[in-house]
């Protein structure tokens, strides 16, 4: 729910090109964070694992938000 609210708040009032750029950037950031070894090369394994779990939770939240939007009215 937090991810959904964040995205809605950040994208409100954006034009179509701005929205497309924002979503592309968001997806790229998530893809980068999936590579915790690159983001935190000197970080502990515990920290890298925490980042991987966070990314997984964000992706799950995104999937649930999209599934809610696709539900029949």
HTML snippet that shows the backbone in 3Dmol.js (N, CA, C, O; Angstrom):
<script src="https://3Dmol.org/build/3Dmol-min.js"></script>
<div id="view" style="width:600px;height:400px;position:relative"></div>
<script>
const pdb = `
ATOM      1  N   UNK A   1       0.824  -1.186   0.000  1.00  0.00           N
ATOM      2  CA  UNK A   1       0.000   0.000   0.000  1.00  0.00           C
ATOM      3  C   UNK A   1       0.879   1.265   0.000  1.00  0.00           C
ATOM      4  O   UNK A   1       0.555   2.258  -0.651  1.00  0.00           O
ATOM      5  N   UNK A   2       1.981   1.208   0.732  1.00  0.00           N
ATOM      6  CA  UNK A   2       2.889   2.348   0.792  1.00  0.00           C
ATOM      7  C   UNK A   2       3.471   2.661  -0.585  1.00  0.00           C
ATOM      8  O   UNK A   2       3.558   3.825  -0.977  1.00  0.00           O
ATOM      9  N   UNK A   3       3.865   1.627  -1.311  1.00  0.00           N
ATOM     10  CA  UNK A   3       4.410   1.830  -2.655  1.00  0.00           C
ATOM     11  C   UNK A   3       3.351   2.463  -3.547  1.00  0.00           C
ATOM     12  O   UNK A   3       3.639   3.393  -4.302  1.00  0.00           O
ATOM     13  N   UNK A   4       2.152   1.966  -3.459  1.00  0.00           N
ATOM     14  CA  UNK A   4       1.067   2.497  -4.288  1.00  0.00           C
ATOM     15  C   UNK A   4       0.827   3.972  -3.993  1.00  0.00           C
ATOM     16  O   UNK A   4       0.726   4.783  -4.913  1.00  0.00           O
ATOM     17  N   UNK A   5       0.737   4.320  -2.712  1.00  0.00           N
ATOM     18  CA  UNK A   5       0.516   5.709  -2.331  1.00  0.00           C
ATOM     19  C   UNK A   5       1.667   6.599  -2.772  1.00  0.00           C
ATOM     20  O   UNK A   5       1.454   7.719  -3.237  1.00  0.00           O
ATOM     21  N   UNK A   6       2.878   6.100  -2.625  1.00  0.00           N
ATOM     22  CA  UNK A   6       4.059   6.854  -3.055  1.00  0.00           C
ATOM     23  C   UNK A   6       3.989   7.142  -4.552  1.00  0.00           C
ATOM     24  O   UNK A   6       4.171   8.278  -4.991  1.00  0.00           O
ATOM     25  N   UNK A   7       3.721   6.094  -5.323  1.00  0.00           N
ATOM     26  CA  UNK A   7       3.683   6.269  -6.768  1.00  0.00           C
ATOM     27  C   UNK A   7       2.555   7.197  -7.191  1.00  0.00           C
ATOM     28  O   UNK A   7       2.741   8.041  -8.068  1.00  0.00           O
ATOM     29  N   UNK A   8       1.399   7.051  -6.583  1.00  0.00           N
ATOM     30  CA  UNK A   8       0.278   7.926  -6.928  1.00  0.00           C
ATOM     31  C   UNK A   8       0.595   9.377  -6.574  1.00  0.00           C
ATOM     32  O   UNK A   8       0.314  10.288  -7.353  1.00  0.00           O
ATOM     33  N   UNK A   9       1.178   9.585  -5.405  1.00  0.00           N
ATOM     34  CA  UNK A   9       1.519  10.932  -4.984  1.00  0.00           C
ATOM     35  C   UNK A   9       2.576  11.578  -5.865  1.00  0.00           C
ATOM     36  O   UNK A   9       2.496  12.766  -6.179  1.00  0.00           O
ATOM     37  N   UNK A  10       3.551  10.799  -6.257  1.00  0.00           N
ATOM     38  CA  UNK A  10       4.653  11.327  -7.076  1.00  0.00           C
ATOM     39  C   UNK A  10       4.225  11.585  -8.517  1.00  0.00           C
ATOM     40  O   UNK A  10       4.801  12.447  -9.180  1.00  0.00           O
ATOM     41  N   UNK A  11       3.235  10.862  -9.010  1.00  0.00           N
ATOM     42  CA  UNK A  11       2.885  10.972 -10.424  1.00  0.00           C
ATOM     43  C   UNK A  11       1.666  11.850 -10.683  1.00  0.00           C
ATOM     44  O   UNK A  11       1.327  12.114 -11.836  1.00  0.00           O
ATOM     45  N   UNK A  12       1.020  12.294  -9.642  1.00  0.00           N
ATOM     46  CA  UNK A  12      -0.174  13.122  -9.814  1.00  0.00           C
ATOM     47  C   UNK A  12       0.170  14.397 -10.580  1.00  0.00           C
ATOM     48  O   UNK A  12       1.104  15.115 -10.224  1.00  0.00           O
ATOM     49  N   UNK A  13      -0.583  14.665 -11.616  1.00  0.00           N
ATOM     50  CA  UNK A  13      -0.397  15.876 -12.394  1.00  0.00           C
ATOM     51  C   UNK A  13       0.704  15.807 -13.443  1.00  0.00           C
ATOM     52  O   UNK A  13       0.961  16.800 -14.125  1.00  0.00           O
ATOM     53  N   UNK A  14       1.352  14.673 -13.588  1.00  0.00           N
ATOM     54  CA  UNK A  14       2.405  14.550 -14.607  1.00  0.00           C
ATOM     55  C   UNK A  14       1.791  14.389 -15.990  1.00  0.00           C
ATOM     56  O   UNK A  14       0.729  13.788 -16.155  1.00  0.00           O
ATOM     57  N   UNK A  15       2.482  14.938 -16.972  1.00  0.00           N
ATOM     58  CA  UNK A  15       2.072  14.709 -18.356  1.00  0.00           C
ATOM     59  C   UNK A  15       2.445  13.267 -18.725  1.00  0.00           C
ATOM     60  O   UNK A  15       3.166  12.600 -17.984  1.00  0.00           O
ATOM     61  N   UNK A  16       1.955  12.799 -19.859  1.00  0.00           N
ATOM     62  CA  UNK A  16       2.266  11.430 -20.292  1.00  0.00           C
ATOM     63  C   UNK A  16       3.775  11.207 -20.453  1.00  0.00           C
ATOM     64  O   UNK A  16       4.279  10.183 -19.994  1.00  0.00           O
ATOM     65  N   UNK A  17       4.510  12.121 -21.084  1.00  0.00           N
ATOM     66  CA  UNK A  17       5.960  11.904 -21.199  1.00  0.00           C
ATOM     67  C   UNK A  17       6.665  11.916 -19.839  1.00  0.00           C
ATOM     68  O   UNK A  17       7.597  11.142 -19.619  1.00  0.00           O
ATOM     69  N   UNK A  18       6.228  12.781 -18.934  1.00  0.00           N
ATOM     70  CA  UNK A  18       6.831  12.815 -17.599  1.00  0.00           C
ATOM     71  C   UNK A  18       6.554  11.518 -16.851  1.00  0.00           C
ATOM     72  O   UNK A  18       7.436  10.979 -16.183  1.00  0.00           O
ATOM     73  N   UNK A  19       5.332  11.022 -16.965  1.00  0.00           N
ATOM     74  CA  UNK A  19       4.959   9.776 -16.307  1.00  0.00           C
ATOM     75  C   UNK A  19       5.774   8.609 -16.858  1.00  0.00           C
ATOM     76  O   UNK A  19       6.253   7.768 -16.098  1.00  0.00           O
ATOM     77  N   UNK A  20       5.927   8.561 -18.167  1.00  0.00           N
ATOM     78  CA  UNK A  20       6.718   7.486 -18.783  1.00  0.00           C
ATOM     79  C   UNK A  20       8.166   7.535 -18.291  1.00  0.00           C
ATOM     80  O   UNK A  20       8.756   6.497 -17.992  1.00  0.00           O
ATOM     81  N   UNK A  21       8.730   8.726 -18.208  1.00  0.00           N
ATOM     82  CA  UNK A  21      10.114   8.862 -17.743  1.00  0.00           C
ATOM     83  C   UNK A  21      10.237   8.455 -16.278  1.00  0.00           C
ATOM     84  O   UNK A  21      11.208   7.804 -15.893  1.00  0.00           O
ATOM     85  N   UNK A  22       9.263   8.834 -15.464  1.00  0.00           N
ATOM     86  CA  UNK A  22       9.289   8.477 -14.050  1.00  0.00           C
ATOM     87  C   UNK A  22       9.234   6.959 -13.881  1.00  0.00           C
ATOM     88  O   UNK A  22      10.019   6.385 -13.127  1.00  0.00           O
ATOM     89  N   UNK A  23       8.310   6.317 -14.580  1.00  0.00           N
ATOM     90  CA  UNK A  23       8.164   4.866 -14.455  1.00  0.00           C
ATOM     91  C   UNK A  23       9.398   4.135 -14.960  1.00  0.00           C
ATOM     92  O   UNK A  23       9.794   3.119 -14.389  1.00  0.00           O
ATOM     93  N   UNK A  24      10.006   4.641 -16.018  1.00  0.00           N
ATOM     94  CA  UNK A  24      11.225   4.032 -16.526  1.00  0.00           C
ATOM     95  C   UNK A  24      12.345   4.159 -15.493  1.00  0.00           C
ATOM     96  O   UNK A  24      13.101   3.212 -15.271  1.00  0.00           O
ATOM     97  N   UNK A  25      12.446   5.311 -14.872  1.00  0.00           N
ATOM     98  CA  UNK A  25      13.457   5.516 -13.834  1.00  0.00           C
ATOM     99  C   UNK A  25      13.211   4.640 -12.619  1.00  0.00           C
ATOM    100  O   UNK A  25      14.151   4.079 -12.057  1.00  0.00           O
ATOM    101  N   UNK A  26      11.951   4.516 -12.207  1.00  0.00           N
ATOM    102  CA  UNK A  26      11.587   3.678 -11.071  1.00  0.00           C
ATOM    103  C   UNK A  26      11.976   2.228 -11.349  1.00  0.00           C
ATOM    104  O   UNK A  26      12.574   1.567 -10.500  1.00  0.00           O
ATOM    105  N   UNK A  27      11.639   1.742 -12.526  1.00  0.00           N
ATOM    106  CA  UNK A  27      11.965   0.360 -12.885  1.00  0.00           C
ATOM    107  C   UNK A  27      13.474   0.145 -12.941  1.00  0.00           C
ATOM    108  O   UNK A  27      13.975  -0.892 -12.507  1.00  0.00           O
ATOM    109  N   UNK A  28      14.193   1.124 -13.475  1.00  0.00           N
ATOM    110  CA  UNK A  28      15.645   1.010 -13.549  1.00  0.00           C
ATOM    111  C   UNK A  28      16.261   0.982 -12.157  1.00  0.00           C
ATOM    112  O   UNK A  28      17.206   0.233 -11.910  1.00  0.00           O
ATOM    113  N   UNK A  29      15.732   1.792 -11.249  1.00  0.00           N
ATOM    114  CA  UNK A  29      16.251   1.805  -9.880  1.00  0.00           C
ATOM    115  C   UNK A  29      16.020   0.453  -9.207  1.00  0.00           C
ATOM    116  O   UNK A  29      16.913  -0.066  -8.537  1.00  0.00           O
ATOM    117  N   UNK A  30      14.844  -0.111  -9.380  1.00  0.00           N
ATOM    118  CA  UNK A  30      14.544  -1.427  -8.793  1.00  0.00           C
ATOM    119  C   UNK A  30      15.486  -2.476  -9.379  1.00  0.00           C
ATOM    120  O   UNK A  30      16.006  -3.317  -8.646  1.00  0.00           O
ATOM    121  N   UNK A  31      15.709  -2.436 -10.686  1.00  0.00           N
ATOM    122  CA  UNK A  31      16.628  -3.389 -11.323  1.00  0.00           C
ATOM    123  C   UNK A  31      18.036  -3.250 -10.753  1.00  0.00           C
ATOM    124  O   UNK A  31      18.715  -4.251 -10.524  1.00  0.00           O
ATOM    125  N   UNK A  32      18.472  -2.027 -10.526  1.00  0.00           N
ATOM    126  CA  UNK A  32      19.800  -1.807  -9.957  1.00  0.00           C
ATOM    127  C   UNK A  32      19.868  -2.347  -8.532  1.00  0.00           C
ATOM    128  O   UNK A  32      20.840  -3.008  -8.166  1.00  0.00           O
ATOM    129  N   UNK A  33      18.846  -2.070  -7.729  1.00  0.00           N
ATOM    130  CA  UNK A  33      18.857  -2.524  -6.343  1.00  0.00           C
ATOM    131  C   UNK A  33      18.789  -4.042  -6.224  1.00  0.00           C
ATOM    132  O   UNK A  33      19.173  -4.601  -5.197  1.00  0.00           O
ATOM    133  N   UNK A  34      18.304  -4.709  -7.264  1.00  0.00           N
ATOM    134  CA  UNK A  34      18.327  -6.174  -7.268  1.00  0.00           C
ATOM    135  C   UNK A  34      19.755  -6.686  -7.227  1.00  0.00           C
ATOM    136  O   UNK A  34      20.014  -7.789  -6.744  1.00  0.00           O
ATOM    137  N   UNK A  35      20.682  -5.884  -7.736  1.00  0.00           N
ATOM    138  CA  UNK A  35      22.099  -6.248  -7.743  1.00  0.00           C
ATOM    139  C   UNK A  35      22.780  -5.644  -6.524  1.00  0.00           C
ATOM    140  O   UNK A  35      23.620  -4.753  -6.644  1.00  0.00           O
ATOM    141  N   UNK A  36      22.412  -6.136  -5.362  1.00  0.00           N
ATOM    142  CA  UNK A  36      22.941  -5.606  -4.108  1.00  0.00           C
ATOM    143  C   UNK A  36      24.458  -5.676  -4.052  1.00  0.00           C
ATOM    144  O   UNK A  36      25.100  -4.846  -3.409  1.00  0.00           O
ATOM    145  N   UNK A  37      25.034  -6.674  -4.729  1.00  0.00           N
ATOM    146  CA  UNK A  37      26.492  -6.789  -4.741  1.00  0.00           C
ATOM    147  C   UNK A  37      27.138  -5.606  -5.438  1.00  0.00           C
ATOM    148  O   UNK A  37      28.263  -5.234  -5.103  1.00  0.00           O
ATOM    149  N   UNK A  38      26.438  -4.997  -6.417  1.00  0.00           N
ATOM    150  CA  UNK A  38      26.964  -3.822  -7.104  1.00  0.00           C
ATOM    151  C   UNK A  38      26.679  -2.529  -6.334  1.00  0.00           C
ATOM    152  O   UNK A  38      27.501  -1.614  -6.309  1.00  0.00           O
ATOM    153  N   UNK A  39      25.513  -2.472  -5.715  1.00  0.00           N
ATOM    154  CA  UNK A  39      25.124  -1.264  -4.976  1.00  0.00           C
ATOM    155  C   UNK A  39      25.923  -1.112  -3.686  1.00  0.00           C
ATOM    156  O   UNK A  39      26.275  -0.002  -3.287  1.00  0.00           O
ATOM    157  N   UNK A  40      26.199  -2.224  -3.049  1.00  0.00           N
ATOM    158  CA  UNK A  40      26.871  -2.213  -1.746  1.00  0.00           C
ATOM    159  C   UNK A  40      28.056  -3.175  -1.755  1.00  0.00           C
ATOM    160  O   UNK A  40      28.054  -4.160  -1.017  1.00  0.00           O
ATOM    161  N   UNK A  41      29.060  -2.905  -2.574  1.00  0.00           N
ATOM    162  CA  UNK A  41      30.165  -3.864  -2.687  1.00  0.00           C
ATOM    163  C   UNK A  41      30.906  -4.092  -1.371  1.00  0.00           C
ATOM    164  O   UNK A  41      31.433  -5.179  -1.137  1.00  0.00           O
ATOM    165  N   UNK A  42      30.949  -3.086  -0.523  1.00  0.00           N
ATOM    166  CA  UNK A  42      31.635  -3.232   0.763  1.00  0.00           C
ATOM    167  C   UNK A  42      30.675  -3.502   1.914  1.00  0.00           C
ATOM    168  O   UNK A  42      31.091  -3.608   3.067  1.00  0.00           O
ATOM    169  N   UNK A  43      29.386  -3.612   1.595  1.00  0.00           N
ATOM    170  CA  UNK A  43      28.390  -3.859   2.630  1.00  0.00           C
ATOM    171  C   UNK A  43      28.420  -5.301   3.091  1.00  0.00           C
ATOM    172  O   UNK A  43      28.875  -6.194   2.375  1.00  0.00           O
ATOM    173  N   UNK A  44      27.936  -5.508   4.281  1.00  0.00           N
ATOM    174  CA  UNK A  44      27.878  -6.870   4.815  1.00  0.00           C
ATOM    175  C   UNK A  44      26.853  -7.685   4.040  1.00  0.00           C
ATOM    176  O   UNK A  44      25.972  -7.137   3.378  1.00  0.00           O
ATOM    177  N   UNK A  45      26.983  -8.985   4.134  1.00  0.00           N
ATOM    178  CA  UNK A  45      26.012  -9.863   3.477  1.00  0.00           C
ATOM    179  C   UNK A  45      24.620  -9.639   4.067  1.00  0.00           C
ATOM    180  O   UNK A  45      23.624  -9.728   3.350  1.00  0.00           O
ATOM    181  N   UNK A  46      24.544  -9.351   5.351  1.00  0.00           N
ATOM    182  CA  UNK A  46      23.236  -9.076   5.982  1.00  0.00           C
ATOM    183  C   UNK A  46      22.575  -7.849   5.358  1.00  0.00           C
ATOM    184  O   UNK A  46      21.372  -7.853   5.099  1.00  0.00           O
ATOM    185  N   UNK A  47      23.354  -6.813   5.119  1.00  0.00           N
ATOM    186  CA  UNK A  47      22.825  -5.590   4.510  1.00  0.00           C
ATOM    187  C   UNK A  47      22.378  -5.852   3.078  1.00  0.00           C
ATOM    188  O   UNK A  47      21.315  -5.389   2.665  1.00  0.00           O
ATOM    189  N   UNK A  48      23.178  -6.588   2.322  1.00  0.00           N
ATOM    190  CA  UNK A  48      22.800  -6.913   0.945  1.00  0.00           C
ATOM    191  C   UNK A  48      21.535  -7.769   0.899  1.00  0.00           C
ATOM    192  O   UNK A  48      20.676  -7.578   0.038  1.00  0.00           O
ATOM    193  N   UNK A  49      21.430  -8.709   1.830  1.00  0.00           N
ATOM    194  CA  UNK A  49      20.228  -9.544   1.888  1.00  0.00           C
ATOM    195  C   UNK A  49      19.002  -8.708   2.249  1.00  0.00           C
ATOM    196  O   UNK A  49      17.917  -8.933   1.714  1.00  0.00           O
ATOM    197  N   UNK A  50      19.171  -7.750   3.149  1.00  0.00           N
ATOM    198  CA  UNK A  50      18.056  -6.866   3.518  1.00  0.00           C
ATOM    199  C   UNK A  50      17.595  -6.064   2.300  1.00  0.00           C
ATOM    200  O   UNK A  50      16.394  -5.874   2.109  1.00  0.00           O
ATOM    201  N   UNK A  51      18.527  -5.594   1.479  1.00  0.00           N
ATOM    202  CA  UNK A  51      18.171  -4.855   0.270  1.00  0.00           C
ATOM    203  C   UNK A  51      17.436  -5.759  -0.710  1.00  0.00           C
ATOM    204  O   UNK A  51      16.455  -5.341  -1.326  1.00  0.00           O
ATOM    205  N   UNK A  52      17.902  -6.987  -0.856  1.00  0.00           N
ATOM    206  CA  UNK A  52      17.207  -7.934  -1.743  1.00  0.00           C
ATOM    207  C   UNK A  52      15.785  -8.207  -1.257  1.00  0.00           C
ATOM    208  O   UNK A  52      14.857  -8.285  -2.063  1.00  0.00           O
ATOM    209  N   UNK A  53      15.611  -8.352   0.050  1.00  0.00           N
ATOM    210  CA  UNK A  53      14.262  -8.572   0.598  1.00  0.00           C
ATOM    211  C   UNK A  53      13.365  -7.362   0.368  1.00  0.00           C
ATOM    212  O   UNK A  53      12.190  -7.510   0.033  1.00  0.00           O
ATOM    213  N   UNK A  54      13.919  -6.170   0.549  1.00  0.00           N
ATOM    214  CA  UNK A  54      13.149  -4.946   0.327  1.00  0.00           C
ATOM    215  C   UNK A  54      12.680  -4.861  -1.121  1.00  0.00           C
ATOM    216  O   UNK A  54      11.522  -4.534  -1.381  1.00  0.00           O
ATOM    217  N   UNK A  55      13.567  -5.152  -2.055  1.00  0.00           N
ATOM    218  CA  UNK A  55      13.203  -5.128  -3.472  1.00  0.00           C
ATOM    219  C   UNK A  55      12.100  -6.150  -3.747  1.00  0.00           C
ATOM    220  O   UNK A  55      11.147  -5.856  -4.468  1.00  0.00           O
ATOM    221  N   UNK A  56      12.223  -7.328  -3.186  1.00  0.00           N
ATOM    222  CA  UNK A  56      11.197  -8.362  -3.387  1.00  0.00           C
ATOM    223  C   UNK A  56       9.852  -7.903  -2.837  1.00  0.00           C
ATOM    224  O   UNK A  56       8.816  -8.147  -3.454  1.00  0.00           O
ATOM    225  N   UNK A  57       9.859  -7.250  -1.699  1.00  0.00           N
ATOM    226  CA  UNK A  57       8.607  -6.751  -1.113  1.00  0.00           C
ATOM    227  C   UNK A  57       8.001  -5.640  -1.965  1.00  0.00           C
ATOM    228  O   UNK A  57       6.783  -5.584  -2.129  1.00  0.00           O
ATOM    229  N   UNK A  58       8.835  -4.759  -2.506  1.00  0.00           N
ATOM    230  CA  UNK A  58       8.336  -3.695  -3.382  1.00  0.00           C
ATOM    231  C   UNK A  58       7.732  -4.293  -4.642  1.00  0.00           C
ATOM    232  O   UNK A  58       6.665  -3.865  -5.083  1.00  0.00           O
ATOM    233  N   UNK A  59       8.405  -5.280  -5.227  1.00  0.00           N
ATOM    234  CA  UNK A  59       7.871  -5.915  -6.437  1.00  0.00           C
ATOM    235  C   UNK A  59       6.550  -6.626  -6.155  1.00  0.00           C
ATOM    236  O   UNK A  59       5.636  -6.584  -6.979  1.00  0.00           O
ATOM    237  N   UNK A  60       6.442  -7.269  -5.016  1.00  0.00           N
ATOM    238  CA  UNK A  60       5.186  -7.922  -4.640  1.00  0.00           C
ATOM    239  C   UNK A  60       4.078  -6.885  -4.490  1.00  0.00           C
ATOM    240  O   UNK A  60       2.957  -7.097  -4.952  1.00  0.00           O
ATOM    241  N   UNK A  61       4.393  -5.766  -3.844  1.00  0.00           N
ATOM    242  CA  UNK A  61       3.408  -4.693  -3.667  1.00  0.00           C
ATOM    243  C   UNK A  61       2.968  -4.136  -5.013  1.00  0.00           C
ATOM    244  O   UNK A  61       1.788  -3.845  -5.210  1.00  0.00           O
ATOM    245  N   UNK A  62       3.906  -3.987  -5.937  1.00  0.00           N
ATOM    246  CA  UNK A  62       3.559  -3.510  -7.270  1.00  0.00           C
ATOM    247  C   UNK A  62       2.623  -4.489  -7.977  1.00  0.00           C
ATOM    248  O   UNK A  62       1.637  -4.080  -8.591  1.00  0.00           O
ATOM    249  N   UNK A  63       2.933  -5.768  -7.888  1.00  0.00           N
ATOM    250  CA  UNK A  63       2.093  -6.782  -8.533  1.00  0.00           C
ATOM    251  C   UNK A  63       0.685  -6.768  -7.948  1.00  0.00           C
ATOM    252  O   UNK A  63      -0.295  -6.865  -8.686  1.00  0.00           O
ATOM    253  N   UNK A  64       0.582  -6.650  -6.641  1.00  0.00           N
ATOM    254  CA  UNK A  64      -0.734  -6.608  -5.999  1.00  0.00           C
ATOM    255  C   UNK A  64      -1.502  -5.363  -6.414  1.00  0.00           C
ATOM    256  O   UNK A  64      -2.707  -5.430  -6.657  1.00  0.00           O
ATOM    257  N   UNK A  65      -0.819  -4.235  -6.498  1.00  0.00           N
ATOM    258  CA  UNK A  65      -1.480  -2.992  -6.904  1.00  0.00           C
ATOM    259  C   UNK A  65      -1.995  -3.105  -8.332  1.00  0.00           C
ATOM    260  O   UNK A  65      -3.105  -2.667  -8.635  1.00  0.00           O
ATOM    261  N   UNK A  66      -1.194  -3.688  -9.199  1.00  0.00           N
ATOM    262  CA  UNK A  66      -1.631  -3.856 -10.579  1.00  0.00           C
ATOM    263  C   UNK A  66      -2.773  -4.858 -10.674  1.00  0.00           C
ATOM    264  O   UNK A  66      -3.691  -4.675 -11.474  1.00  0.00           O
ATOM    265  N   UNK A  67      -2.727  -5.903  -9.874  1.00  0.00           N
ATOM    266  CA  UNK A  67      -3.805  -6.896  -9.886  1.00  0.00           C
ATOM    267  C   UNK A  67      -5.108  -6.266  -9.417  1.00  0.00           C
ATOM    268  O   UNK A  67      -6.170  -6.581  -9.954  1.00  0.00           O
ATOM    269  N   UNK A  68      -5.049  -5.379  -8.423  1.00  0.00           N
ATOM    270  CA  UNK A  68      -6.247  -4.688  -7.942  1.00  0.00           C
ATOM    271  C   UNK A  68      -6.858  -3.840  -9.039  1.00  0.00           C
ATOM    272  O   UNK A  68      -8.080  -3.784  -9.176  1.00  0.00           O
ATOM    273  N   UNK A  69      -6.016  -3.178  -9.824  1.00  0.00           N
ATOM    274  CA  UNK A  69      -6.498  -2.314 -10.892  1.00  0.00           C
ATOM    275  C   UNK A  69      -7.133  -3.107 -12.029  1.00  0.00           C
ATOM    276  O   UNK A  69      -7.971  -2.582 -12.762  1.00  0.00           O
ATOM    277  N   UNK A  70      -6.739  -4.366 -12.178  1.00  0.00           N
ATOM    278  CA  UNK A  70      -7.243  -5.185 -13.265  1.00  0.00           C
ATOM    279  C   UNK A  70      -8.499  -5.964 -12.879  1.00  0.00           C
ATOM    280  O   UNK A  70      -9.112  -6.612 -13.726  1.00  0.00           O
ATOM    281  N   UNK A  71      -8.884  -5.903 -11.603  1.00  0.00           N
ATOM    282  CA  UNK A  71     -10.058  -6.644 -11.145  1.00  0.00           C
ATOM    283  C   UNK A  71     -11.317  -6.069 -11.781  1.00  0.00           C
ATOM    284  O   UNK A  71     -11.434  -4.854 -11.940  1.00  0.00           O
ATOM    285  N   UNK A  72     -12.266  -6.943 -12.150  1.00  0.00           N
ATOM    286  CA  UNK A  72     -13.509  -6.449 -12.763  1.00  0.00           C
ATOM    287  C   UNK A  72     -14.312  -5.613 -11.761  1.00  0.00           C
ATOM    288  O   UNK A  72     -14.301  -5.867 -10.557  1.00  0.00           O
ATOM    289  N   UNK A  73     -15.002  -4.617 -12.296  1.00  0.00           N
ATOM    290  CA  UNK A  73     -15.781  -3.704 -11.431  1.00  0.00           C
ATOM    291  C   UNK A  73     -17.099  -4.318 -11.019  1.00  0.00           C
ATOM    292  O   UNK A  73     -17.873  -3.690 -10.297  1.00  0.00           O
TER     293      UNK A  73
END
`;
const viewer = $3Dmol.createViewer("view");
viewer.addModel(pdb, "pdb");
viewer.setStyle({}, {cartoon: {color: "spectrum"}});
viewer.zoomTo();
viewer.render();
</script>
